[in-house]
Amino acid sequence: MDKELEEVNKFYNIVIEFIANYSFQILGALIIIIIGIFVSRYVQKFVLRVMINNKIDETLSGFVANFVRFLVVAIMAILALGKLGISIAPFIAALGAISLTAGLALQGSVSNFAAGIVLVLTKPFKIGDTITVHDVYGEVEDIKLSYTSLRNEDGEQITIPNKYMIGDVLVNSFSYRVVEGNVGVAYDSDVEKAISTIKDVVLSQKDVSSENEPIVGVERFNDSSVDIAYRYWAPTKSFFKTQYDVNIKVLKALNSADITIPFPQREIRVLGEDSVSK
């Protein structure tokens, strides 16, 4: 019992001695940390407000503001450790080793973040545009620093790492995509009337872009028909629906205008009738 009381008394003396020797250092370190937290919040809001007022992208502004806040807290933490008399050299060395290891492990992620910053600064597309990259297309739904989200007509969400947005050919057709179609008419049909009929159908479709005039004309001369091609712009969200609606209306309009859509024909002539009769 006396031994236990002696150990408790010894521990108590150590605690009292520690508090007596380091109480002001601990208090000073806590004050530095608290001041750092408040200052970092103020600096973060200030940086964010300045960047937004200068019309810098909101995503990049938030990233920079958060990074500045982290730097302020890190600097105050280093000052607090120095106040306690703790050498920060081992911490800096350890931080460097951790940073190197993390950089190698997250090399792909880092490249995505770097590409995201380039996208935000250069702005090759914006939310609502239709882009095609890596044979994938869709309407831009969200732009993050590490990836970009697209949404296609089927409602599928497509997530593309930003490094592919910078390192590959990117096609931006904004909010529309071009639709191409063709139909063959008979050689004895009024081709100019057929072209005018198809153009009227395309122009009457409400979903077709009014900013880009549809193009209709003779594409080629086939064995059994004159092929008429037509091109117009349809919204990405209703690309196939618009295409199918236009096609059925073109068919009905051509039939109503008595314009023949031929099928492949072959004319066969038999020579040497006398030999055949034998």
BAFI-3210 file (N, C-alpha, C; in Angstrom, 3 decimals, decimal comma, padded with zeros to 6 digits):
// residues 278
n [1|2|3|4|5|6|7|8|9|10|11|12|13|14|15|16|17|18|19|20|21|22|23|24|25|26|27|28|29|30|31|32|33|34|35|36|37|38|39|40|41|42|43|44|45|46|47|48|49|50|51|52|53|54|55|56|57|58|59|60|61|62|63|64|65|66|67|68|69|70|71|72|73|74|75|76|77|78|79|80|81|82|83|84|85|86|87|88|89|90|91|92|93|94|95|96|97|98|99|100|101|102|103|104|105|106|107|108|109|110|111|112|113|114|115|116|117|118|119|120|121|122|123|124|125|126|127|128|129|130|131|132|133|134|135|136|137|138|139|140|141|142|143|144|145|146|147|148|149|150|151|152|153|154|155|156|157|158|159|160|161|162|163|164|165|166|167|168|169|170|171|172|173|174|175|176|177|178|179|180|181|182|183|184|185|186|187|188|189|190|191|192|193|194|195|196|197|198|199|200|201|202|203|204|205|206|207|208|209|210|211|212|213|214|215|216|217|218|219|220|221|222|223|224|225|226|227|228|229|230|231|232|233|234|235|236|237|238|239|240|241|242|243|244|245|246|247|248|249|250|251|252|253|254|255|256|257|258|259|260|261|262|263|264|265|266|267|268|269|270|271|272|273|274|275|276|277|278]
n.u [000,838|001,902|003,870|002,415|001,150|003,360|004,204|002,020|002,234|004,673|004,097|002,244|003,885|005,514|003,662|002,882|005,302|005,757|003,622|004,254|006,653|006,077|003,625|003,085|004,163|002,495|000,025|000,575|000,991|-001,562|-003,021|-001,845|-002,655|-005,472|-005,721|-004,668|-006,620|-008,872|-007,793|-007,176|-009,715|-010,720|-008,891|-009,354|-012,039|-011,638|-009,809|-011,407|-013,548|-012,245|-011,276|-013,653|-014,900|-013,233|-014,043|-013,117|-013,143|-015,513|-015,024|-012,201|-011,571|-012,571|-010,889|-008,305|-008,708|-009,211|-006,760|-005,020|-005,989|-005,277|-002,486|-002,085|-002,968|-001,113|001,305|000,870|000,656|003,261|004,570|003,404|004,445|007,123|006,930|006,519|008,958|009,680|011,521|011,178|012,371|012,561|009,838|009,437|011,133|009,898|007,429|008,216|009,060|006,663|005,142|006,506|006,134|003,324|002,937|004,016|002,326|-000,131|000,002|-001,558|-003,916|-002,943|-002,211|-004,716|-005,848|-004,174|-004,783|-007,449|-007,262|-006,127|-008,248|-010,188|-009,000|-008,576|-011,047|-012,329|-014,821|-018,147|-020,588|-023,429|-022,699|-022,178|-019,948|-017,469|-015,290|-012,745|-014,350|-016,718|-019,706|-021,661|-023,751|-022,306|-022,384|-021,241|-018,248|-015,389|-012,324|-010,877|-012,291|-014,721|-018,204|-020,554|-023,763|-025,742|-028,217|-029,670|-029,789|-027,640|-024,875|-021,695|-018,406|-015,411|-011,948|-010,008|-007,512|-007,721|-009,198|-007,465|-005,312|-006,245|-008,084|-010,728|-014,084|-016,337|-019,612|-021,350|-024,638|-025,908|-026,043|-024,883|-027,036|-027,195|-028,701|-030,146|-031,953|-033,234|-034,501|-036,578|-035,296|-036,990|-038,395|-039,268|-036,571|-035,805|-038,171|-038,359|-036,144|-036,917|-039,211|-038,170|-036,557|-038,476|-039,768|-037,744|-037,293|-039,725|-039,698|-039,755|-037,679|-035,336|-032,373|-032,589|-030,636|-028,659|-028,881|-030,566|-029,041|-029,685|-029,393|-028,329|-026,668|-025,428|-025,365|-026,984|-027,410|-030,158|-031,400|-031,553|-029,679|-030,556|-029,199|-029,438|-028,726|-028,824|-029,161|-029,602|-030,889|-028,759|-029,908|-032,162|-031,426|-031,589|-034,357|-035,328|-034,130|-035,421|-038,078|-037,957|-037,204|-039,451|-041,366|-040,287|-040,542|-043,379|-044,016|-042,771|-044,190|-046,737|-046,262|-046,110|-043,660|-041,427|-039,860|-037,486|-036,800|-034,000|-033,441|-033,206|-032,647|-033,237|-032,239|-032,894|-030,982|-030,778|-033,223|-034,106|-032,415|-033,082|-035,724|-035,438]
n.v [-001,209|001,274|001,501|001,840|004,255|005,840|005,769|006,993|009,511|010,245|010,379|012,445|014,562|014,745|015,576|018,064|019,370|019,390|020,992|023,351|024,016|024,047|025,245|027,868|027,680|025,710|026,990|029,201|027,858|026,771|029,132|030,144|028,170|028,477|031,147|030,780|029,143|030,846|032,980|031,625|030,976|033,536|034,429|032,524|033,116|035,721|035,393|033,777|035,521|037,627|036,306|035,415|037,863|038,789|037,318|034,695|031,186|029,366|026,827|026,574|028,785|028,031|025,841|027,034|028,822|027,052|025,735|027,808|028,317|025,911|026,158|028,349|027,275|025,200|026,619|028,007|025,819|024,840|026,981|026,742|024,276|024,998|026,792|025,083|024,044|021,953|020,356|021,020|019,962|017,063|016,592|018,004|016,590|014,064|014,793|015,493|012,985|011,563|013,067|012,612|009,826|009,727|011,258|009,623|007,418|008,525|009,453|009,438|010,660|013,171|014,168|014,348|016,365|018,496|018,710|019,402|021,981|023,295|023,039|024,592|027,102|027,541|026,935|025,221|024,174|024,366|023,920|022,295|022,245|020,103|017,527|015,520|012,954|010,565|008,818|008,996|010,641|013,352|015,510|018,108|017,881|018,383|019,874|018,971|019,257|016,924|015,258|015,079|015,161|013,676|013,516|011,382|010,803|008,604|008,922|008,076|008,467|009,653|009,460|011,088|011,077|014,019|014,199|013,003|014,834|016,842|015,653|014,587|014,583|016,822|017,395|019,978|020,543|022,235|022,805|021,150|018,433|017,301|015,902|013,424|012,351|010,418|009,863|007,993|008,905|008,356|008,430|009,649|011,390|014,638|016,170|018,609|019,382|017,342|017,925|020,428|019,642|017,943|019,772|021,538|019,852|019,362|021,957|022,435|020,912|021,151|020,734|021,024|022,901|026,396|028,164|027,160|026,652|024,015|021,695|020,561|018,448|017,002|014,008|011,726|009,774|006,915|003,483|002,935|005,149|008,661|009,954|011,874|013,917|015,078|017,412|018,465|020,180|018,785|018,706|017,453|015,961|014,897|013,565|011,089|010,691|012,977|012,556|010,158|011,033|013,017|011,447|009,735|011,648|012,753|010,579|010,340|012,857|012,803|010,740|011,901|013,925|012,600|011,551|009,183|006,615|004,540|000,984|-001,300|-002,298|-004,610|-005,091|-007,664|-009,165|-011,556|-013,139|-014,595|-016,088|-018,214|-020,373|-020,781|-021,618|-024,091]
n.w [000,000|000,868|-001,047|-003,397|-002,844|-002,776|-005,470|-006,712|-005,549|-006,602|-009,334|-009,248|-008,452|-010,690|-012,633|-011,568|-011,647|-014,401|-015,270|-013,944|-015,193|-017,942|-018,342|-019,284|-021,827|-022,972|-022,789|-024,411|-026,862|-027,322|-027,585|-029,913|-031,789|-031,687|-032,534|-035,081|-036,301|-036,421|-037,920|-040,290|-041,276|-041,804|-043,730|-045,724|-046,501|-047,398|-049,573|-051,230|-051,775|-053,113|-055,428|-056,646|-057,102|-059,058|-061,138|-061,395|-061,899|-059,936|-058,850|-058,974|-057,398|-054,876|-054,376|-054,261|-052,110|-049,968|-049,928|-049,209|-046,644|-045,391|-045,491|-043,775|-041,299|-041,052|-040,813|-038,373|-036,684|-036,775|-035,521|-032,985|-032,130|-031,970|-029,878|-027,773|-027,539|-029,103|-031,561|-034,964|-037,153|-037,539|-038,093|-040,458|-042,161|-042,094|-043,173|-045,739|-046,725|-046,597|-048,376|-050,782|-051,085|-051,186|-053,479|-055,502|-055,273|-055,831|-058,406|-060,763|-059,847|-059,134|-061,644|-062,754|-061,169|-061,855|-064,572|-064,291|-063,198|-065,384|-067,200|-065,931|-066,078|-068,855|-070,003|-072,144|-072,502|-071,090|-068,438|-069,638|-072,282|-075,147|-075,458|-077,116|-076,444|-076,489|-077,982|-076,625|-075,834|-074,523|-072,487|-070,650|-067,243|-064,766|-063,532|-062,052|-060,124|-060,448|-062,163|-064,881|-065,330|-067,474|-069,131|-070,956|-073,594|-072,761|-070,089|-068,654|-066,495|-067,146|-066,192|-066,600|-066,273|-065,794|-067,019|-069,493|-070,836|-071,443|-072,731|-075,118|-078,280|-078,316|-078,908|-079,097|-079,332|-078,232|-077,070|-078,837|-081,237|-084,401|-086,850|-089,284|-092,280|-094,968|-098,030|-100,758|-103,966|-106,835|-110,234|-112,052|-110,509|-109,126|-108,179|-107,053|-105,813|-103,947|-102,336|-101,316|-099,902|-097,895|-096,518|-095,523|-093,714|-091,830|-090,852|-089,639|-087,386|-083,936|-082,136|-083,518|-084,055|-084,435|-084,888|-086,528|-089,846|-091,538|-093,843|-097,030|-099,814|-103,001|-102,639|-103,828|-106,909|-107,339|-108,536|-108,695|-107,683|-106,793|-104,339|-101,582|-099,194|-095,805|-093,248|-089,889|-086,683|-083,530|-080,145|-077,575|-075,507|-076,639|-078,940|-080,522|-080,473|-081,777|-084,268|-085,155|-085,240|-087,240|-089,444|-089,881|-090,482|-092,794|-094,544|-094,671|-095,740|-098,266|-099,471|-099,506|-101,299|-103,642|-104,403|-105,399|-103,589|-104,502|-104,857|-105,077|-108,423|-111,131|-114,554|-116,744|-119,677|-122,118|-124,463|-127,746|-128,488|-130,086|-129,509|-126,891|-127,059|-128,219]
ca.u [000,000|002,809|004,575|001,485|000,996|004,603|004,202|001,024|002,811|005,735|003,431|001,662|004,980|005,956|002,644|002,990|006,546|005,571|002,745|004,994|007,705|005,621|002,244|003,014|004,393|001,282|-000,989|000,953|000,758|-003,012|-003,448|-001,393|-003,522|-006,804|-005,588|-004,468|-007,902|-009,701|-007,158|-007,290|-011,083|-010,841|-008,091|-010,056|-013,185|-011,107|-009,283|-012,535|-014,306|-011,452|-011,217|-014,980|-015,123|-012,444|-014,666|-012,369|-014,054|-015,862|-014,349|-010,790|-011,527|-012,722|-009,686|-007,210|-009,023|-008,994|-005,320|-004,438|-006,365|-004,433|-001,139|-002,087|-003,050|000,161|002,327|000,588|000,974|004,721|004,904|002,982|005,432|008,319|006,655|006,669|010,351|009,826|012,212|010,285|013,146|012,102|008,504|009,578|011,715|008,852|006,432|008,763|009,022|005,257|004,705|007,098|005,427|001,954|002,997|004,209|001,142|-001,290|000,462|-002,698|-004,824|-002,306|-002,315|-006,114|-006,042|-003,473|-005,588|-008,659|-006,925|-005,970|-009,602|-010,868|-008,376|-008,737|-012,486|-012,677|-016,259|-018,828|-021,739|-024,497|-022,162|-022,066|-018,583|-017,118|-013,898|-012,524|-015,531|-017,830|-020,299|-022,702|-023,864|-021,515|-023,259|-020,469|-016,804|-014,618|-010,884|-010,296|-013,054|-015,859|-019,370|-021,419|-025,051|-026,187|-029,670|-030,251|-029,767|-026,460|-023,838|-020,369|-017,351|-014,167|-010,822|-009,671|-006,288|-008,105|-009,752|-006,350|-004,382|-006,886|-008,895|-012,021|-015,025|-017,399|-020,717|-022,188|-025,811|-026,521|-025,219|-025,320|-027,706|-027,057|-029,614|-030,268|-033,046|-033,131|-035,729|-036,473|-034,714|-038,035|-039,058|-038,836|-035,562|-035,859|-039,348|-038,025|-035,247|-037,722|-040,099|-037,369|-036,130|-039,643|-040,007|-036,718|-037,524|-040,953|-039,461|-039,517|-036,423|-034,182|-031,787|-032,921|-029,434|-027,918|-029,837|-030,331|-028,482|-030,303|-028,931|-028,049|-025,424|-024,786|-026,255|-026,888|-027,945|-031,617|-031,973|-030,776|-029,650|-030,627|-028,711|-029,854|-027,999|-029,400|-028,655|-030,624|-030,402|-028,111|-030,797|-033,208|-030,785|-032,184|-035,798|-035,513|-033,752|-036,463|-039,275|-037,727|-037,189|-040,808|-042,072|-039,752|-041,176|-044,783|-044,069|-042,430|-045,330|-047,825|-045,881|-046,022|-042,255|-041,175|-038,625|-037,378|-036,023|-033,041|-034,043|-032,297|-033,323|-032,606|-032,603|-032,502|-030,552|-030,792|-034,494|-034,246|-031,709|-033,789|-036,940|-035,055]
ca.v [000,000|002,410|001,579|002,403|005,669|006,501|005,919|008,016|010,793|010,538|010,804|013,759|015,535|014,928|016,393|019,421|019,948|019,643|022,148|024,525|024,352|024,200|025,746|029,046|027,226|025,033|028,025|029,971|027,025|026,718|030,443|030,221|027,305|029,097|032,305|030,265|028,668|032,015|033,713|030,839|031,151|034,879|034,470|031,714|033,888|036,876|034,919|033,329|036,692|038,355|035,547|035,431|039,231|038,917|036,407|033,440|030,051|029,093|025,600|026,904|029,724|027,247|025,029|027,916|029,343|025,963|025,475|028,907|028,084|024,820|026,687|029,184|026,383|024,473|027,547|028,242|024,586|024,806|027,960|026,190|023,261|025,711|027,365|024,004|023,632|020,723|020,583|020,705|019,377|015,700|016,635|018,434|015,465|013,050|015,320|015,376|011,578|011,206|013,745|011,899|008,537|009,988|011,738|008,472|006,556|009,237|010,148|009,623|011,648|014,492|014,620|014,738|017,675|019,491|018,892|020,117|023,406|023,803|023,146|025,735|028,340|027,704|026,834|024,763|023,887|024,761|023,085|022,428|021,957|018,699|017,249|014,153|012,658|009,123|008,182|009,102|011,965|013,638|016,904|018,351|018,070|018,921|019,938|018,949|019,375|015,633|014,578|015,777|014,283|013,881|012,816|011,147|010,806|007,496|009,260|007,484|009,415|009,238|010,175|011,045|011,755|015,246|014,092|012,659|016,043|017,677|014,911|013,947|015,474|017,090|018,069|020,677|020,969|023,041|022,081|020,380|017,516|017,271|014,675|013,220|011,350|010,451|009,083|007,912|009,137|007,824|009,362|010,410|012,263|016,031|016,190|019,898|019,336|016,453|018,672|021,443|018,958|017,492|020,945|022,036|018,939|019,603|023,276|022,416|020,156|022,143|020,500|021,308|024,215|027,460|028,970|026,563|026,270|022,658|021,591|019,469|018,471|015,717|013,449|010,884|009,147|005,458|002,762|002,971|006,323|009,859|010,051|013,229|013,948|016,243|017,583|019,474|020,101|018,375|018,749|016,219|015,193|014,228|013,371|009,984|010,928|013,960|011,916|009,228|011,814|013,651|010,414|009,284|012,765|012,845|009,509|010,699|014,035|012,390|009,981|012,851|014,731|011,667|011,339|007,751|006,105|003,257|-000,119|-001,747|-003,036|-005,142|-005,419|-008,858|-009,416|-012,892|-013,100|-015,881|-016,730|-019,481|-021,436|-021,031|-022,390|-025,468]
ca.w [000,000|000,929|-002,326|-004,369|-002,516|-003,160|-006,928|-007,030|-005,156|-007,558|-010,581|-008,968|-008,454|-012,083|-013,306|-011,042|-012,161|-015,839|-015,411|-013,485|-016,143|-019,323|-018,406|-020,151|-023,206|-023,444|-022,982|-025,597|-028,044|-027,540|-028,099|-031,310|-032,591|-031,771|-033,430|-036,438|-036,840|-036,751|-039,016|-041,518|-041,780|-042,369|-044,961|-046,717|-047,007|-048,128|-050,860|-052,039|-052,219|-054,103|-056,678|-057,264|-057,604|-060,286|-062,116|-061,524|-061,748|-058,541|-058,414|-058,730|-056,271|-053,653|-054,179|-053,829|-050,777|-049,002|-049,849|-048,420|-045,240|-044,904|-045,279|-042,564|-040,139|-040,952|-040,295|-036,962|-035,968|-036,629|-034,489|-031,692|-031,747|-031,546|-028,566|-026,795|-027,512|-029,887|-032,827|-036,090|-038,253|-037,860|-038,693|-041,850|-042,906|-042,230|-044,099|-047,081|-047,128|-046,819|-049,593|-051,916|-051,215|-051,639|-054,853|-056,387|-055,210|-056,380|-059,596|-061,660|-059,264|-059,227|-063,034|-062,963|-060,539|-062,682|-065,785|-063,893|-063,070|-066,756|-067,766|-065,309|-066,548|-070,306|-070,272|-073,493|-072,499|-069,853|-068,097|-070,629|-073,613|-075,547|-075,884|-077,503|-076,126|-076,388|-078,584|-075,687|-075,912|-073,543|-072,052|-069,442|-066,088|-063,651|-063,759|-060,811|-060,367|-060,802|-063,209|-065,487|-065,450|-068,631|-069,101|-072,320|-073,803|-072,009|-068,672|-068,030|-066,077|-067,609|-065,472|-067,367|-065,605|-066,514|-067,805|-070,856|-071,453|-071,893|-073,572|-076,269|-079,116|-077,687|-079,808|-078,359|-080,199|-077,352|-076,551|-079,927|-082,036|-085,787|-087,289|-090,723|-092,833|-096,429|-098,595|-102,202|-104,727|-108,192|-111,196|-112,732|-109,536|-109,087|-107,123|-106,347|-104,945|-102,834|-101,443|-100,633|-098,957|-096,747|-095,752|-094,786|-092,597|-090,808|-090,246|-088,840|-086,157|-082,893|-081,403|-084,368|-083,785|-085,379|-085,102|-087,638|-090,895|-092,051|-095,191|-097,786|-101,200|-103,648|-102,107|-104,844|-107,899|-107,265|-109,690|-108,749|-107,035|-106,506|-102,877|-101,031|-097,805|-095,020|-091,988|-089,007|-085,315|-082,558|-078,765|-077,129|-074,633|-077,430|-080,243|-081,280|-080,581|-082,853|-085,535|-085,561|-085,583|-088,537|-090,486|-090,197|-091,115|-094,157|-095,319|-094,900|-096,607|-099,625|-099,993|-099,777|-102,464|-104,785|-104,753|-105,246|-102,992|-105,225|-104,304|-106,102|-109,536|-112,147|-115,820|-117,315|-121,074|-122,600|-125,863|-128,435|-128,154|-130,813|-128,786|-125,641|-127,362|-128,484]
c.u [000,867|003,547|003,692|001,277|002,240|004,665|003,190|001,573|003,912|005,147|002,847|002,727|005,479|004,985|002,742|004,223|006,418|004,719|003,465|006,020|007,183|004,207|002,122|003,246|003,153|000,183|-000,695|000,697|-000,731|-003,530|-003,057|-002,298|-004,895|-006,774|-005,439|-005,757|-008,777|-009,120|-007,309|-008,683|-011,264|-010,094|-008,782|-011,212|-012,711|-010,610|-010,417|-013,311|-013,553|-011,447|-012,568|-015,295|-014,353|-012,876|-013,803|-013,314|-014,256|-015,150|-012,884|-010,654|-011,635|-011,493|-008,527|-007,458|-008,796|-007,509|-004,615|-004,765|-005,509|-003,018|-001,059|-002,105|-001,736|001,262|002,110|000,893|002,484|005,181|004,538|003,960|006,727|008,142|006,820|008,103|010,607|010,488|011,315|011,037|012,724|010,721|008,570|010,142|010,677|007,789|006,913|008,720|007,599|004,743|005,232|006,378|004,017|001,936|003,177|002,968|-000,059|-000,929|-000,682|-003,655|-004,259|-002,410|-003,738|-006,401|-005,380|-004,262|-006,869|-008,416|-006,758|-007,337|-010,321|-010,311|-008,654|-010,194|-012,796|-014,153|-016,825|-019,984|-022,877|-024,027|-022,171|-020,664|-018,440|-015,633|-013,771|-013,748|-016,719|-018,385|-021,350|-022,719|-023,133|-022,460|-022,523|-018,983|-016,119|-013,133|-010,265|-011,038|-014,168|-016,987|-020,198|-022,719|-025,517|-027,709|-030,367|-030,278|-028,582|-025,444|-022,476|-019,336|-016,028|-013,062|-010,332|-008,405|-006,581|-008,700|-008,645|-005,494|-004,994|-007,669|-010,282|-012,880|-016,144|-018,447|-021,749|-023,442|-026,477|-025,504|-025,770|-025,915|-027,565|-028,005|-029,619|-031,420|-032,903|-034,480|-035,489|-035,938|-035,767|-038,831|-038,513|-037,876|-035,618|-037,064|-039,071|-037,131|-036,032|-038,642|-039,345|-036,951|-037,272|-039,940|-039,016|-036,961|-038,757|-040,797|-039,037|-038,173|-035,178|-033,702|-032,158|-031,706|-028,612|-028,917|-029,528|-029,838|-029,093|-029,828|-028,662|-026,684|-024,690|-025,847|-026,019|-027,498|-029,451|-032,223|-030,989|-030,822|-029,613|-030,210|-029,229|-029,140|-028,662|-028,872|-029,799|-030,049|-029,822|-029,074|-031,883|-032,705|-031,501|-033,689|-036,094|-035,205|-034,856|-037,748|-039,140|-037,793|-038,600|-041,605|-041,579|-040,414|-042,628|-044,896|-043,750|-043,568|-046,488|-047,537|-045,727|-044,593|-041,897|-039,832|-038,419|-036,655|-035,081|-033,728|-032,953|-033,111|-032,551|-033,124|-032,051|-032,186|-030,563|-032,063|-034,668|-033,591|-032,427|-035,013|-036,628|-034,775]
c.v [001,251|002,617|002,220|003,883|006,464|006,749|006,982|009,391|011,226|011,043|012,209|014,848|015,818|015,831|017,840|020,119|020,297|020,891|023,425|024,981|024,705|024,787|026,926|028,669|026,561|026,053|028,847|029,182|026,937|028,029|030,593|029,389|027,945|030,308|031,852|029,802|029,847|032,795|032,961|030,960|032,501|034,968|033,681|032,491|035,079|036,472|034,495|034,517|037,462|037,635|035,551|036,813|039,493|037,916|035,193|032,288|029,674|027,856|025,867|027,843|028,982|026,423|025,881|028,428|028,276|025,662|026,552|028,728|026,980|025,307|027,519|028,313|025,643|025,365|027,798|027,010|024,456|025,789|027,450|025,124|023,921|026,341|026,333|023,499|022,348|021,063|020,145|020,062|017,947|015,675|017,037|017,310|014,378|013,496|015,228|013,957|011,133|011,818|013,038|010,581|008,729|010,456|010,608|007,595|007,197|010,001|010,425|010,682|013,049|015,034|015,033|016,107|018,769|019,774|019,655|021,606|024,036|023,988|024,381|027,054|028,582|027,659|026,413|024,373|024,318|023,808|023,364|022,186|020,453|018,454|015,776|013,964|011,156|008,346|008,142|010,518|012,124|015,114|017,079|018,693|018,710|018,869|020,028|019,057|018,056|014,924|015,478|014,776|014,684|013,111|012,649|011,069|009,702|007,754|008,677|008,575|008,847|010,102|009,983|011,750|012,932|015,146|013,704|013,860|016,918|016,948|014,266|014,990|015,596|017,898|018,670|021,158|021,766|022,255|021,213|019,419|017,480|015,898|014,581|012,109|011,433|009,556|009,105|008,138|008,651|008,891|010,197|011,301|013,685|016,192|017,493|019,962|018,455|017,169|019,705|020,817|018,523|018,674|021,519|021,156|019,213|020,930|023,301|021,660|021,115|021,967|020,830|022,731|025,211|028,326|028,465|026,050|024,863|022,686|020,364|019,574|017,079|015,225|012,624|010,332|007,644|004,807|002,945|004,250|007,485|010,051|011,515|013,157|015,206|016,223|018,702|019,229|019,817|018,452|017,403|015,334|014,460|013,936|012,293|010,170|011,906|013,342|010,982|009,960|012,445|012,610|009,964|010,394|012,988|011,791|009,867|011,878|013,675|011,587|010,908|013,694|013,882|011,541|009,902|007,482|004,705|002,200|-000,602|-002,611|-003,500|-005,522|-006,551|-009,055|-010,767|-012,796|-014,505|-016,664|-018,083|-020,619|-021,777|-021,895|-023,842|-026,226]
c.w [000,000|-000,386|-003,403|-004,137|-002,920|-004,666|-007,372|-006,704|-006,130|-008,882|-010,422|-009,020|-009,863|-012,837|-012,866|-011,593|-013,638|-016,063|-015,022|-014,509|-017,536|-019,451|-019,355|-021,622|-023,790|-023,716|-024,231|-026,882|-028,375|-028,116|-029,570|-032,220|-032,771|-032,703|-034,879|-037,078|-037,278|-037,937|-040,330|-042,123|-042,454|-043,706|-046,068|-047,341|-047,843|-049,517|-051,786|-052,599|-053,300|-055,443|-057,393|-057,823|-058,889|-061,350|-062,418|-061,188|-060,280|-058,010|-058,080|-057,544|-054,944|-053,332|-053,646|-052,414|-049,702|-048,827|-049,026|-046,946|-044,630|-044,622|-044,003|-041,315|-039,942|-040,373|-038,803|-036,119|-035,755|-035,555|-033,092|-031,213|-031,282|-030,175|-027,460|-026,699|-028,264|-031,213|-033,984|-037,257|-038,572|-038,514|-040,163|-042,710|-043,142|-043,221|-045,547|-047,603|-047,438|-048,121|-050,833|-052,159|-051,749|-053,088|-055,853|-056,428|-055,901|-057,640|-060,567|-061,158|-059,371|-060,647|-063,366|-062,369|-061,376|-063,960|-065,472|-063,758|-064,457|-067,408|-067,231|-065,847|-068,035|-070,745|-071,718|-073,623|-071,162|-069,605|-069,080|-072,045|-073,870|-076,079|-076,247|-077,240|-075,915|-076,880|-077,628|-075,776|-074,824|-073,211|-070,724|-068,290|-064,911|-063,998|-062,407|-061,151|-060,807|-061,939|-063,734|-065,687|-066,670|-068,422|-070,540|-072,397|-073,022|-070,508|-067,931|-067,678|-066,455|-066,908|-066,204|-066,579|-066,442|-067,346|-069,253|-071,588|-072,038|-072,913|-074,789|-077,055|-078,502|-078,651|-078,971|-079,356|-079,416|-076,961|-077,616|-080,532|-083,446|-086,112|-088,797|-091,168|-094,343|-096,863|-100,110|-102,867|-106,159|-109,155|-111,905|-111,776|-109,650|-107,898|-106,339|-105,404|-103,725|-101,823|-100,640|-099,588|-097,702|-095,879|-094,933|-093,568|-091,469|-090,091|-089,352|-087,523|-085,052|-082,191|-082,220|-084,119|-084,872|-085,681|-086,281|-088,680|-091,400|-093,493|-095,863|-099,229|-101,722|-103,177|-103,149|-105,790|-107,856|-108,493|-109,829|-108,195|-107,020|-104,982|-102,432|-099,564|-097,118|-093,676|-091,191|-087,599|-084,358|-081,151|-078,349|-076,332|-075,411|-078,842|-081,062|-081,467|-081,721|-084,206|-086,034|-085,959|-086,959|-089,657|-090,868|-090,879|-092,542|-095,051|-095,660|-095,872|-098,050|-100,258|-100,349|-101,014|-103,717|-105,303|-104,415|-104,592|-103,559|-104,397|-105,394|-107,170|-110,502|-113,391|-116,476|-118,738|-121,498|-124,071|-126,450|-128,128|-128,844|-130,053|-127,494|-125,886|-127,643|-127,196]
res [m|d|k|e|l|e|e|v|n|k|f|y|n|i|v|i|e|f|i|a|n|y|s|f|q|i|l|g|a|l|i|i|i|i|i|g|i|f|v|s|r|y|v|q|k|f|v|l|r|v|m|i|n|n|k|i|d|e|t|l|s|g|f|v|a|n|f|v|r|f|l|v|v|a|i|m|a|i|l|a|l|g|k|l|g|i|s|i|a|p|f|i|a|a|l|g|a|i|s|l|t|a|g|l|a|l|q|g|s|v|s|n|f|a|a|g|i|v|l|v|l|t|k|p|f|k|i|g|d|t|i|t|v|h|d|v|y|g|e|v|e|d|i|k|l|s|y|t|s|l|r|n|e|d|g|e|q|i|t|i|p|n|k|y|m|i|g|d|v|l|v|n|s|f|s|y|r|v|v|e|g|n|v|g|v|a|y|d|s|d|v|e|k|a|i|s|t|i|k|d|v|v|l|s|q|k|d|v|s|s|e|n|e|p|i|v|g|v|e|r|f|n|d|s|s|v|d|i|a|y|r|y|w|a|p|t|k|s|f|f|k|t|q|y|d|v|n|i|k|v|l|k|a|l|n|s|a|d|i|t|i|p|f|p|q|r|e|i|r|v|l|g|e|d|s|v|s|k]
***
